[in-house]
Amino acid sequence: MATMFAGIAAQCTCVNDGACLCTRAERVVRAYAAGHSMPAMSIEQREWCLRQIDTSGEGQYDLAACRKMSDRDLAETVLDSWRVYATSQGLY
């Protein structure tokens, strides 16, 4: 996961007194979701996002529909799937 978005810079959006808790992948996914100017995702990056959605989303997402999403919408769905997982684990 650490190399999936290697070379893509993204600002941290944490509000933890400047202490960033995000991985590079999370920072980049958040930047795509926020609509920042980002390069188009590669096929591999989109597949990584789909795996995140499939694994974390606990079956709540139609992956065929996700494949047709824009990079921004796909990133938003990744974040949503992470919230689904965190909620199901009592973490959110």
OpenMM code with the backbone's topology and positions (N, CA, C; nanometers):
from openmm import Vec3, app, unit

residues = "MET ALA THR MET PHE ALA GLY ILE ALA ALA GLN CYS THR CYS VAL ASN ASP GLY ALA CYS LEU CYS THR ARG ALA GLU ARG VAL VAL ARG ALA TYR ALA ALA GLY HIS SER MET PRO ALA MET SER ILE GLU GLN ARG GLU TRP CYS LEU ARG GLN ILE ASP THR SER GLY GLU GLY GLN TYR ASP LEU ALA ALA CYS ARG LYS MET SER ASP ARG ASP LEU ALA GLU THR VAL LEU ASP SER TRP ARG VAL TYR ALA THR SER GLN GLY LEU TYR".split()
positions = [
    Vec3(0.0821, -0.1189, 0.0000),
    Vec3(0.0000, 0.0000, 0.0000),
    Vec3(0.0865, 0.1253, 0.0000),
    Vec3(0.1974, 0.1231, 0.0660),
    Vec3(0.2797, 0.2433, 0.0780),
    Vec3(0.3292, 0.2919, -0.0579),
    Vec3(0.3520, 0.2031, -0.1520),
    Vec3(0.4030, 0.2440, -0.2817),
    Vec3(0.2926, 0.2652, -0.3844),
    Vec3(0.1693, 0.2356, -0.3523),
    Vec3(0.0598, 0.2485, -0.4484),
    Vec3(0.0499, 0.3911, -0.5017),
    Vec3(0.0716, 0.4897, -0.4171),
    Vec3(0.0614, 0.6291, -0.4579),
    Vec3(0.1958, 0.7004, -0.4445),
    Vec3(0.3050, 0.6251, -0.4564),
    Vec3(0.4391, 0.6831, -0.4469),
    Vec3(0.4553, 0.7919, -0.5523),
    Vec3(0.5183, 0.8995, -0.5137),
    Vec3(0.5438, 1.0080, -0.6059),
    Vec3(0.4309, 1.1091, -0.6166),
    Vec3(0.3176, 1.0825, -0.5529),
    Vec3(0.2063, 1.1775, -0.5550),
    Vec3(0.2035, 1.2482, -0.4197),
    Vec3(0.2204, 1.3779, -0.4241),
    Vec3(0.2220, 1.4562, -0.3007),
    Vec3(0.0804, 1.4991, -0.2646),
    Vec3(0.0493, 1.4930, -0.1372),
    Vec3(-0.0807, 1.5384, -0.0882),
    Vec3(-0.0629, 1.5890, 0.0540),
    Vec3(-0.1253, 1.7016, 0.0828),
    Vec3(-0.1195, 1.7586, 0.2164),
    Vec3(-0.2023, 1.6757, 0.3133),
    Vec3(-0.1568, 1.6674, 0.4347),
    Vec3(-0.2317, 1.6006, 0.5398),
    Vec3(-0.3519, 1.6869, 0.5780),
    Vec3(-0.4614, 1.6223, 0.6064),
    Vec3(-0.5810, 1.6946, 0.6497),
    Vec3(-0.6175, 1.6622, 0.7940),
    Vec3(-0.5237, 1.6044, 0.8671),
    Vec3(-0.5492, 1.5720, 1.0079),
    Vec3(-0.5701, 1.6989, 1.0892),
    Vec3(-0.6479, 1.6857, 1.1914),
    Vec3(-0.6691, 1.7966, 1.2849),
    Vec3(-0.6200, 1.7552, 1.4234),
    Vec3(-0.5077, 1.6878, 1.4245),
    Vec3(-0.4516, 1.6340, 1.5491),
    Vec3(-0.3318, 1.7158, 1.5944),
    Vec3(-0.3487, 1.8460, 1.6067),
    Vec3(-0.2422, 1.9348, 1.6524),
    Vec3(-0.1151, 1.9200, 1.5701),
    Vec3(-0.1310, 1.9003, 1.4387),
    Vec3(-0.0157, 1.8920, 1.3500),
    Vec3(0.0485, 1.7554, 1.3418),
    Vec3(0.0062, 1.6608, 1.4221),
    Vec3(0.0631, 1.5269, 1.4182),
    Vec3(-0.0156, 1.4427, 1.3176),
    Vec3(0.0435, 1.4162, 1.2028),
    Vec3(-0.0256, 1.3421, 1.0978),
    Vec3(-0.0303, 1.1934, 1.1315),
    Vec3(-0.1493, 1.1385, 1.1253),
    Vec3(-0.1688, 0.9966, 1.1520),
    Vec3(-0.1965, 0.9186, 1.0238),
    Vec3(-0.2032, 0.9892, 0.9114),
    Vec3(-0.2426, 0.9270, 0.7839),
    Vec3(-0.1244, 0.8619, 0.7137),
    Vec3(-0.1548, 0.7556, 0.6429),
    Vec3(-0.0557, 0.6981, 0.5523),
    Vec3(-0.0546, 0.7827, 0.4253),
    Vec3(0.0460, 0.7652, 0.3418),
    Vec3(0.0498, 0.8358, 0.2140),
    Vec3(-0.0765, 0.8045, 0.1338),
    Vec3(-0.1150, 0.6770, 0.1318),
    Vec3(-0.2334, 0.6374, 0.0561),
    Vec3(-0.3568, 0.7131, 0.1047),
    Vec3(-0.3730, 0.7244, 0.2355),
    Vec3(-0.4900, 0.7955, 0.2876),
    Vec3(-0.4861, 0.9429, 0.2507),
    Vec3(-0.3693, 1.0056, 0.2617),
    Vec3(-0.3590, 1.1471, 0.2245),
    Vec3(-0.3957, 1.1675, 0.0778),
    Vec3(-0.3479, 1.0780, -0.0087),
    Vec3(-0.3756, 1.0911, -0.1521),
    Vec3(-0.5231, 1.0650, -0.1808),
    Vec3(-0.5802, 0.9621, -0.1198),
    Vec3(-0.7227, 0.9339, -0.1403),
    Vec3(-0.8064, 1.0525, -0.0947),
    Vec3(-0.7715, 1.1120, 0.0177),
    Vec3(-0.8450, 1.2290, 0.0667),
    Vec3(-0.8313, 1.3474, -0.0303),
    Vec3(-0.7148, 1.3635, -0.0905),
    Vec3(-0.6945, 1.4718, -0.1873),
    Vec3(-0.7812, 1.4509, -0.3115),
    Vec3(-0.7871, 1.3275, -0.3617),
    Vec3(-0.8756, 1.2982, -0.4755),
    Vec3(-1.0205, 1.3276, -0.4375),
    Vec3(-1.0616, 1.2821, -0.3209),
    Vec3(-1.2002, 1.2989, -0.2770),
    Vec3(-1.2359, 1.4459, -0.2592),
    Vec3(-1.1389, 1.5261, -0.2205),
    Vec3(-1.1630, 1.6686, -0.1987),
    Vec3(-1.1619, 1.7478, -0.3294),
    Vec3(-1.1280, 1.6817, -0.4388),
    Vec3(-1.1283, 1.7494, -0.5676),
    Vec3(-1.0040, 1.8304, -0.5965),
    Vec3(-0.8956, 1.8023, -0.5250),
    Vec3(-0.7704, 1.8729, -0.5518),
    Vec3(-0.7210, 1.8359, -0.6914),
    Vec3(-0.6372, 1.9188, -0.7468),
    Vec3(-0.5799, 1.8911, -0.8784),
    Vec3(-0.4827, 1.7731, -0.8651),
    Vec3(-0.5222, 1.6590, -0.9199),
    Vec3(-0.4445, 1.5355, -0.9056),
    Vec3(-0.4309, 1.4700, -1.0428),
    Vec3(-0.3254, 1.3912, -1.0628),
    Vec3(-0.3153, 1.3170, -1.1887),
    Vec3(-0.4238, 1.2091, -1.1933),
    Vec3(-0.4602, 1.1680, -1.3133),
    Vec3(-0.5572, 1.0587, -1.3259),
    Vec3(-0.5005, 0.9347, -1.2580),
    Vec3(-0.5868, 0.8609, -1.1881),
    Vec3(-0.5422, 0.7359, -1.1256),
    Vec3(-0.5061, 0.6347, -1.2336),
    Vec3(-0.4034, 0.5579, -1.2053),
    Vec3(-0.3654, 0.4483, -1.2951),
    Vec3(-0.4631, 0.3323, -1.2748),
    Vec3(-0.4588, 0.2391, -1.3639),
    Vec3(-0.5430, 0.1192, -1.3512),
    Vec3(-0.5130, 0.0496, -1.2188),
    Vec3(-0.3856, 0.0401, -1.1836),
    Vec3(-0.3460, -0.0264, -1.0588),
    Vec3(-0.4000, 0.0481, -0.9371),
    Vec3(-0.3952, 0.1806, -0.9414),
    Vec3(-0.4463, 0.2590, -0.8293),
    Vec3(-0.5979, 0.2437, -0.8170),
    Vec3(-0.6669, 0.2417, -0.9290),
    Vec3(-0.8122, 0.2219, -0.9256),
    Vec3(-0.8455, 0.0818, -0.8728),
    Vec3(-0.7681, -0.0190, -0.9133),
    Vec3(-0.7909, -0.1552, -0.8633),
    Vec3(-0.7655, -0.1618, -0.7127),
    Vec3(-0.6645, -0.0912, -0.6645),
    Vec3(-0.6380, -0.0860, -0.5206),
    Vec3(-0.7588, -0.0262, -0.4496),
    Vec3(-0.8138, 0.0828, -0.5044),
    Vec3(-0.9319, 0.1457, -0.4457),
    Vec3(-1.0491, 0.0476, -0.4419),
    Vec3(-1.0687, -0.0240, -0.5515),
    Vec3(-1.1784, -0.1214, -0.5563),
    Vec3(-1.1598, -0.2319, -0.4529),
    Vec3(-1.0358, -0.2758, -0.4323),
    Vec3(-1.0099, -0.3772, -0.3277),
    Vec3(-1.0405, -0.3210, -0.1893),
    Vec3(-1.0045, -0.1941, -0.1666),
    Vec3(-1.0351, -0.1306, -0.0386),
    Vec3(-1.1864, -0.1258, -0.0167),
    Vec3(-1.2593, -0.0879, -0.1206),
    Vec3(-1.4056, -0.0789, -0.1120),
    Vec3(-1.4656, -0.2164, -0.0862),
    Vec3(-1.4166, -0.3155, -0.1575),
    Vec3(-1.4694, -0.4513, -0.1434),
    Vec3(-1.4408, -0.5076, -0.0045),
    Vec3(-1.3198, -0.4865, 0.0447),
    Vec3(-1.2789, -0.5409, 0.1740),
    Vec3(-1.3403, -0.4643, 0.2909),
    Vec3(-1.3296, -0.3334, 0.2865),
    Vec3(-1.3749, -0.2520, 0.3990),
    Vec3(-1.5247, -0.2256, 0.3974),
    Vec3(-1.5839, -0.2267, 0.2796),
    Vec3(-1.7251, -0.1916, 0.2669),
    Vec3(-1.8211, -0.3000, 0.3066),
    Vec3(-1.7684, -0.4175, 0.3386),
    Vec3(-1.8493, -0.5274, 0.3910),
    Vec3(-1.9699, -0.5591, 0.3017),
    Vec3(-1.9475, -0.5588, 0.1689),
    Vec3(-2.0509, -0.5983, 0.0754),
    Vec3(-2.1577, -0.4950, 0.0473),
    Vec3(-2.1389, -0.3723, 0.0931),
    Vec3(-2.2418, -0.2691, 0.0766),
    Vec3(-2.2338, -0.1951, -0.0569),
    Vec3(-2.1319, -0.2238, -0.1373),
    Vec3(-2.1103, -0.1474, -0.2591),
    Vec3(-2.1163, -0.2365, -0.3824),
    Vec3(-2.1713, -0.1825, -0.4901),
    Vec3(-2.1767, -0.2499, -0.6194),
    Vec3(-2.0449, -0.2195, -0.6920),
    Vec3(-1.9555, -0.3164, -0.6956),
    Vec3(-1.8241, -0.2930, -0.7536),
    Vec3(-1.8307, -0.2616, -0.9027),
    Vec3(-1.9278, -0.3174, -0.9737),
    Vec3(-1.9428, -0.2852, -1.1162),
    Vec3(-1.9729, -0.1363, -1.1320),
    Vec3(-2.0568, -0.0835, -1.0453),
    Vec3(-2.0878, 0.0598, -1.0496),
    Vec3(-1.9658, 0.1419, -1.0085),
    Vec3(-1.8922, 0.0931, -0.9114),
    Vec3(-1.7726, 0.1646, -0.8656),
    Vec3(-1.6684, 0.1742, -0.9772),
    Vec3(-1.6574, 0.0712, -1.0590),
    Vec3(-1.5612, 0.0716, -1.1700),
    Vec3(-1.5875, 0.1854, -1.2677),
    Vec3(-1.7100, 0.2314, -1.2754),
    Vec3(-1.7484, 0.3373, -1.3697),
    Vec3(-1.7349, 0.4770, -1.3100),
    Vec3(-1.7004, 0.4854, -1.1824),
    Vec3(-1.6935, 0.6144, -1.1136),
    Vec3(-1.5717, 0.6950, -1.1581),
    Vec3(-1.5838, 0.8258, -1.1434),
    Vec3(-1.4684, 0.9141, -1.1626),
    Vec3(-1.3681, 0.8858, -1.0503),
    Vec3(-1.2456, 0.9324, -1.0681),
    Vec3(-1.1454, 0.9150, -0.9626),
    Vec3(-1.1932, 0.9777, -0.8318),
    Vec3(-1.2533, 1.0951, -0.8411),
    Vec3(-1.3011, 1.1626, -0.7197),
    Vec3(-1.4092, 1.0810, -0.6496),
    Vec3(-1.5081, 1.0349, -0.7257),
    Vec3(-1.6153, 0.9555, -0.6652),
    Vec3(-1.5629, 0.8242, -0.6098),
    Vec3(-1.4686, 0.7645, -0.6800),
    Vec3(-1.4097, 0.6399, -0.6316),
    Vec3(-1.3380, 0.6635, -0.4988),
    Vec3(-1.2627, 0.7719, -0.4909),
    Vec3(-1.1922, 0.8051, -0.3663),
    Vec3(-1.2909, 0.8312, -0.2528),
    Vec3(-1.3999, 0.9026, -0.2826),
    Vec3(-1.5020, 0.9262, -0.1802),
    Vec3(-1.5613, 0.7946, -0.1315),
    Vec3(-1.5776, 0.7000, -0.2220),
    Vec3(-1.6334, 0.5694, -0.1843),
    Vec3(-1.5343, 0.4903, -0.1008),
    Vec3(-1.4050, 0.5031, -0.1303),
    Vec3(-1.3034, 0.4392, -0.0451),
    Vec3(-1.3166, 0.4927, 0.0968),
    Vec3(-1.3215, 0.6234, 0.1108),
    Vec3(-1.3333, 0.6827, 0.2444),
    Vec3(-1.4606, 0.6370, 0.3144),
    Vec3(-1.5699, 0.6313, 0.2392),
    Vec3(-1.6958, 0.5853, 0.2978),
    Vec3(-1.6846, 0.4398, 0.3424),
    Vec3(-1.6191, 0.3569, 0.2616),
    Vec3(-1.6045, 0.2151, 0.2987),
    Vec3(-1.5189, 0.2007, 0.4240),
    Vec3(-1.4183, 0.2864, 0.4379),
    Vec3(-1.3378, 0.2834, 0.5602),
    Vec3(-1.4227, 0.3215, 0.6803),
    Vec3(-1.5142, 0.4176, 0.6635),
    Vec3(-1.6049, 0.4548, 0.7739),
    Vec3(-1.6980, 0.3391, 0.8083),
    Vec3(-1.7464, 0.2683, 0.7058),
    Vec3(-1.8331, 0.1518, 0.7286),
    Vec3(-1.7589, 0.0503, 0.8151),
    Vec3(-1.6350, 0.0215, 0.7779),
    Vec3(-1.5562, -0.0767, 0.8529),
    Vec3(-1.5314, -0.0281, 0.9963),
    Vec3(-1.4902, 0.0972, 1.0105),
    Vec3(-1.4618, 0.1507, 1.1438),
    Vec3(-1.5871, 0.1477, 1.2319),
    Vec3(-1.7006, 0.1809, 1.1725),
    Vec3(-1.8268, 0.1765, 1.2475),
    Vec3(-1.8614, 0.0348, 1.2904),
    Vec3(-1.8433, -0.0604, 1.1992),
    Vec3(-1.8776, -0.1993, 1.2323),
    Vec3(-1.7869, -0.2550, 1.3410),
    Vec3(-1.6699, -0.1960, 1.3554),
    Vec3(-1.5749, -0.2408, 1.4578),
    Vec3(-1.5860, -0.1578, 1.5860),
    Vec3(-1.6806, -0.0651, 1.5892),
    Vec3(-1.6992, 0.0186, 1.7077),
    Vec3(-1.5934, 0.1249, 1.7230),
    Vec3(-1.5268, 0.1611, 1.6121),
    Vec3(-1.4178, 0.2587, 1.6193),
    Vec3(-1.4588, 0.3981, 1.5763),
    Vec3(-1.5785, 0.4115, 1.5224),
    Vec3(-1.6208, 0.5414, 1.4672),
    Vec3(-1.7607, 0.5729, 1.5117),
] * unit.nanometer
topology = app.Topology()
chain = topology.addChain("A")
for resn in residues:
    res = topology.addResidue(resn, chain)
    for name in ("N", "CA", "C"):
        topology.addAtom(name, app.Element.getBySymbol(name[0]), res)
